[in-house]
Amino acid sequence: MTAKIIVGVDGSETSEKALVWASRLGARAGVAIEPVLTWHYPVTSPTVLGDALAIPPLDDLEAGAVARLRTFLEATRPQCDPGATIGDGIVVAGAAGPVLCELAEDADLLVIGSRGYGGFKGLVLGSVSAHCANASPCPVAIIPTEWEPHGSTGVVVVGVDGSENSRAAVTWADEWARPDAVLHLVHAWTYPVGYNAETVAFDPALLEDAASATLDEAAATVTRHGTEVRCVRGDARHALHEAAAGSDLLVIGARGHTGLVRMLLGSVASSVVHHLEVPTVIVRADDE
């Protein structure tokens, strides 16, 4: 373990929340936090703007980014957990998504807000958070705009389907969740596509038994927390949204058994991150 959490910041309210959330996790786990702010040369069209916009030299742009980061940290540190080790931050030139994912190569976790300054208000997930959700080499935590750092329910919801990514999600939750948390392991099952009781002889009890066995197997790997298991008949996306409502955290695998290998995020993970209600961690197995 490299004991480092990378936090993408841009001065927005959501990135403030991302740093505050990360500070709580870092303080509890004894992991250092490194804020990262990126900047890039403005893309303009001289044929449209003419001389109306004077672009400053690169050195001035970088100096401005350094000043913004310093101001941001001065304003946000008082809101953070006093036990957290938060670095002075680094400023990097380049597109935020690729830069953050590159820096996350040797990190334990990448934390980002769901939408920064560049996002449209109608979007739950901005372009940077969407990129990181798909491309981060380490687990990525996305903090929704609506998250408030008040209180705790002690509930961490973990999506379970028996896949390697799902097992990695359970392991991550058991390692990183607060000590007094209870892991709610949720597994959803449905009848096979095209199933018709009148034409196909199928015992639904077999599916229920298999679902229960999957949950029991996952619960048996949890060694640091109490667990509750929930077996739901229905769509996994709906089951996770319902289970996570009001919880402290949702942890899911990047792709389950039904995902295509070429897809970085499966349909369930993709749906969850585009309808964020609580802080959500996406975990990818080491061999993915």
Residue, then its C-alpha position, 0 to 999 in steps of 0.5 A: m500500500t502506498a498510503k496516499i489519497i489523490v483528491g482532484v480540486d478546482g475551487s468549486e463547492t463540490s471539490e471542497k466537499a471531496l477534500v472534506w470527505a477525503s480528510r475524514l477517510g484519511a484521518r481514520a486510515g492514517v493515509a496522507i492526502e494530496p490535493v491536485l489542481t490542473w490547468h490548461y492553456p485556453v482554447t480560443s478561436p482568433t477568427v471569433l475573438g480577434d483581439a478581444l481576449a488577451i491570453p497571458p503567458l504560460d508562466d502567468l497561467e501556472a502562477g495563477a493556478v498555484a495561487r488558486l490552489r493556495t487560496f482554496l486550501e486555506a479556505t477549505r482546511p478548517q472544514c477538514d478533519p484536524g487529524a488528516t495529513i493534507g499536503d500543500g497540493i500540486v499543480v499540473a498542466g493538462a486535462a484534468g481527467p487524464v492527469l488525475c488518472e496518471l497520478a492515481e497510478d501509485a495511489d490507494l484512492l482517487v477522490i473527486g467531486s461529481r461535477g466541478y466548474g466546467g459541468f452543466k448544472g443539469l448533469v449529475l456527472g461532469s466530464v472529469s468525474a465520468h472520465c475518472a470513473n471509467a479510467s482510474p487505475c485505483p478505486v475512485a470515490i465520487i462525492p455528489t454535490e448534495w453530500e453534506p458532512h453532517g452525522s453518520t448512519g453507520v451504513v455502508v452498502v456494497g453491491v454483490d454479484g459474485s464477480e471479481n470486481s464485486r469481491a474487490a468491492v467487499t474487500w475494499a469496504d471491509e478495509w476502509a469503512r469506519p470501524d463501527a460501520v455495518l456493511h449491507l451486502v446487496h444482491a439482486w437477481t432476476y429470471p433469465v431473459g425471455y423466461n416464460a413460466e408457461t413454456v419453460a420449466f424452471d424452479p425459481a427456488l434455484l435462483e433464490d438459493a444461488a443468490s443467497a449462497t453468493l451473499d453468504e460467500a461475500a459475508a464470509t470474507v468480511t472480517r472487520h465489520g458486522t454485516e447484513v445481507r439483502c437478497v432482492r428480486g429485481d433490477a440491480r440498479h434499482a436495488l442499489h439506489e433504494a438500499a443506498a438512500g440515506s447511507d454513508l457510502l455505496v461501494i460497487g465493482a466496476r463491472g459485474h458478470t454481465g458486463l462485456v470485457r471491453m467495457l470499463l464500467g458495466s451497466v449497473a455501475s454506469s447507472v449508479v454513477h449517473h444517479l449519485e445520491v451518496p458518496t460512491v466508491i467504484v472498485r476494479a479488481d487488480d487483474e482488470 
